[in-house]
Amino acid sequence: MAEYIDLHIHSDHSDGLQSPRDAVDQAVQRGLKAMAICDHDTISGHLVAEAYGRMMPIEILSGVAGRARRPVVFSRNRFPRNRAS
C-alpha cells in the first residue's frame, strides 16, 4: 500500500485558510504519514502543528516558504524517526 505525505501546507499563520491544528486533523483523517507546515517567513504555524500533532500517528516536519528578491533554489532533507503507529 502506498504511503503519502504533504511537504508544503500553508496555514492561517501566513496565507493559508486553516489553522495548523485543522491542517493536522485533516492530514490524519486523510491517512497521511507526514506533513510540513511551510508558511511564508515564519515557523509559528509549524510550532503549533508540532505541539498538537505530537501524540498523533503523523510525523510533523519543519519547513518555511521564504521570499527572495532573486530566484533561489535550496533543499533540506530530513529522514523521519521511527514512530509507533
Backbone torsions as a table, in degrees:
resi	resn	phi	psi	omega
1	MET	NA	136.5	-179.9
2	ALA	-72.8	144.5	174.3
3	GLU	-112.0	139.2	-175.6
4	TYR	-119.5	148.3	175.5
5	ILE	-135.2	158.6	174.0
6	ASP	-128.4	115.6	-174.1
7	LEU	-103.6	14.2	179.6
8	HIS	-150.9	80.3	179.5
9	ILE	-114.3	130.8	174.8
10	HIS	-100.4	139.9	177.3
11	SER	-111.2	-179.0	178.7
12	ASP	-74.4	7.0	171.8
13	HIS	-80.5	-10.0	170.5
14	SER	-138.1	-109.6	-175.1
15	ASP	-108.1	15.7	177.1
16	GLY	-84.1	171.3	-176.6
17	LEU	-102.9	-16.3	-176.4
18	GLN	-118.3	157.5	178.3
19	SER	-71.8	159.3	175.8
20	PRO	-57.4	-38.2	178.4
21	ARG	-63.4	-44.2	177.8
22	ASP	-63.1	-36.9	178.4
23	ALA	-63.9	-42.2	177.7
24	VAL	-63.7	-47.6	179.4
25	ASP	-57.1	-45.0	-179.1
26	GLN	-65.7	-40.7	179.0
27	ALA	-63.3	-42.1	178.5
28	VAL	-65.2	-44.8	179.4
29	GLN	-59.8	-34.3	-179.5
30	ARG	-85.0	-2.1	175.6
31	GLY	81.4	18.8	177.4
32	LEU	-66.6	145.6	178.4
33	LYS	-90.5	-24.8	179.5
34	ALA	-154.2	157.5	177.8
35	MET	-153.5	159.7	175.6
36	ALA	-136.7	126.9	170.4
37	ILE	-82.0	120.2	-177.4
38	CYS	-122.9	67.0	179.8
39	ASP	-71.6	160.8	178.9
40	HIS	-75.0	120.5	170.3
41	ASP	59.6	24.1	177.8
42	THR	-156.4	149.5	173.0
43	ILE	-110.3	9.0	-176.8
44	SER	-60.8	-38.6	177.2
45	GLY	-65.4	-39.5	176.7
46	HIS	-61.0	-43.3	-178.0
47	LEU	-62.1	-39.9	177.1
48	VAL	-65.0	-47.5	-179.6
49	ALA	-62.3	-41.0	-179.3
50	GLU	-63.1	-45.3	179.5
51	ALA	-65.5	-43.0	-178.5
52	TYR	-68.9	-39.5	-175.4
53	GLY	-86.7	2.0	-174.9
54	ARG	-54.7	-37.7	-176.9
55	MET	-102.0	12.6	-178.8
56	MET	-102.2	161.1	-177.7
57	PRO	-81.3	55.2	179.7
58	ILE	-148.9	145.0	176.3
59	GLU	-91.6	125.6	177.6
60	ILE	-99.4	113.0	-178.3
61	LEU	-99.0	153.8	180.0
62	SER	-89.0	151.5	177.3
63	GLY	-171.5	164.6	175.8
64	VAL	-153.8	142.2	174.3
65	ALA	-101.6	108.1	-177.5
66	GLY	-94.8	157.6	176.6
67	ARG	-100.6	140.9	-179.3
68	ALA	-134.2	148.3	177.2
69	ARG	-78.5	-31.2	177.3
70	ARG	-118.4	157.2	177.3
71	PRO	-59.7	130.7	-179.8
72	VAL	-134.2	138.8	175.2
73	VAL	-123.6	127.7	175.3
74	PHE	-148.1	158.2	-178.2
75	SER	-145.7	143.4	174.9
76	ARG	-134.9	122.1	179.3
77	ASN	-102.6	141.6	176.1
78	ARG	-140.2	127.2	179.3
79	PHE	-92.5	124.4	-176.8
80	PRO	-63.4	145.9	175.0
81	ARG	-74.5	160.2	178.0
82	ASN	-69.6	138.4	179.9
83	ARG	-126.5	147.2	172.6
84	ALA	-76.3	134.8	-179.2
85	SER	-84.3	NA	NA
